[in-house]
Each structure stands twice: as structure tokens, then as C-alpha cells.
Amino acid sequence: MDQALAGVLKAVSTASRTLALQNAMSMACHGDRQRLAACLEAMTPAQLVEVAAAARLLSAAADQALDKPAARTQ
């Protein structure tokens, strides 16, 4: 396969994964459980692993930010 085409396909794949993650995050932030479930059901197992890892990281970072004194006063 042409190296340029391989690069384009990799970029499209990365963008697709990113958009799927953003879509799932949006559904979660809006509390739309029905659409979140549909979004997650459409993902591959690898995408679900990425979503779960990102959610754990986001949760830990948010908890850490909440523990900072400046966050408690806002």
C-alpha cells in the first residue's frame, strides 16, 4: 500500500476514534443514558477499552482538582 495512503487511513482512523469518544463523553455529560448506551454499543471492543481508560483518567483528574483549595471556593 502506498505510504501516503496508509498515513491518510491512519489519520482517518484516529479522527474516527476521537469523535466516537467525544460523542460518548457528550452523552454522559448530558446524562442521556439511552443515547450513551447506543453510542457504546456501536463501538468496537478496542474503542470501549479506550473509553473506559479515558473515563478513569478523567475521573481521577477531576477528583484531584476538587481536592485543591482553589476548587473548593468556587
Secondary structure, DSSP 8 states (H G I E B T S, - for coil): --HHHHHHHHHHHHHHHHHHHHHHHHHHHTT-HHHHHHHHHTS-HHHHHHHHHHHHHHHHHHHHHHHSHHHHT-
